Amino acid sequence: MLFSSTIFIFSFLPLVIFVYYILLKKLTYRNIFLLFSSLIFYAWGEPKFVLVMISSILWNWFFGLLIDKYRANKFKSKLIIVLMLVFNLGIIFIFKYLRFTLENLNRVTNANFNIPNIALPIGISFFTFQCISYVIDIYRENGKVQKNPLNVGLYISFFPQLIAGPIVRYETVADQIANRKENFEDFSKGVCRFIIGLSKKVLIANTLAIVADKSFSLNVAELSVSFAWLGAIAYTFQIFYDFSGYSDMAIGLGYMFGFKFNENFNYPYISKSVSEFWRRWHISLGTWFRDYLYFPLGGSRVKSKHRLVFNLFVVWMLTGVWHGAQWTFIFWGLYYFIIITLEKLIDFEKNFSCTNKLKFFRNIYVMLLVTIGWVVFRSSSITGALSYIKIMLGFSKHSFLSPLTILYLKENRFAFIAAILFSAPIAKVISEKWKDNKFMSILYAVGLILLFIVCTTYIIKGTYNPFIYFNF
């Protein structure tokens, strides 16, 4: 069930809000209802995989109880953590990486393993990371153990962030599950945030997806340099507005039910270094790897540069693997490992201090590398990615301009303009400057209503409506 679908906007969500606020008064009953609704939400598109979800909930609830019981015994508590990791990572491996592993073993060793046809449960990487967060936060005493498995179930399966994040850390919502207080101000804030996210998704991401899909679907021989760049830029903005739009909708939905989730994006395309870009992009994933993997390995506060490089390699290798069982994702992770390692070794952010003269060139440097990275991410093979990049950089005999470039740029010019403008904090600056102005507040409300009407018109018409991060 997509957030940007008629069934969600006009049936599921209104019904959940009605029952939650009108029929139920006690927080305990509301939590149970949200858990029940979240399982229905997940089962709507994946009925059989809801059993995987329930199994994850019950096992990690049990691991949490064991950690709490044997906390004083370091050996037993560490053994429980190991078993928990084997269970959770084993689930991801079986559903997401087993087929990929066996295919490559057959190719490399000439073995003849049977390749099982295993479907990928939507959002498995997201909710499994939340399971791991729950048990580790209890182990670190960053959150209290939940005796009630229904509360663990709500944390792991809560429908706003269930299938595409943001990855909600247990320590950030542990108290909210039992003690949150809903109010009209938060609810209205949530509605506004949801509409903004919906607009990003429907009006910008979906429009630019058509350009990106066309460019990446063409035979290499049919691509011109300009259309290769147009497709790469379209995908660069599509993935940002697709994923940040989803995160906005998730955060908005959380507000509607009294939950406050951390931000997941902070204008990443204004970054002045690639390291800064990753502090602003998919923040919940970056902080998860930082706190549960990078810091335990020693982080950047290590005695040797060799150890620093190793730590960065592990994190970025696994970041690539996390995104999918495909060599392009692994290559993409290693690509960022090389760039960020070089930035750290030369202390890029300090030695190339961001003066006014350098800001523009540093941003161009970041956007060039990020756009090339998204080409690798979007391509179906490393060979295809390298061929596409070769055309972009002019290392081929392809023509520079083509009628397709002019046609697609002309038809989608407003989407490109909006994508560029709103990737910078223009709207944020304006809203902060005029937040106490009543006229601007009314204008803002009217604007959101109009955006919602336009979005629903697009949705009802059945326009192209993919969600990129559902695959992860």
Buried (B, 14 or more C-beta within 10 A) or exposed (E): BBBBEEEBBEEBBEEBBEBBBEEBEEBEEBBBBBBBBBBBBBBBEBEEBBEBBBEBBEBBBBBBBBBBEBBEEEEBBEEBBEBBBEBBEEBBBBBBBBBBEBEEEBEEEEEEEEEEEEEBBBBBBBBBBBBBBBBBBBBEEBBBBBEBBBBBBBBBBBBBBBBBBBBBBBBBBBEBBBEBEBEEEBBEBBBBBBBBBBBBBBBBBBBBBBBBBBBBEBEBEEBBBBBBBBBBBBBBBBBBBBBBBBBBBBBBBBBBBBBBBBEBBBBBBBBBBBBBBBBBBBBBBBBBBBBBBBEEBBBEEBEEEEBBBBBBBBBBBBBBBBBBBBBBBBBBBBBBBEBBBEBBEEEBBEEBEEEEEEEEEBBEBBBEBBBBBBBBBBBEEBEBBBBBBBBBEEEBEBEEEBEBBEEBBEEBEEBBEBBEEBBEEEEEEEEEEBEEEEEBEEEBEEEBEEBBEBBBEBBEEEBEBBBBBBBB
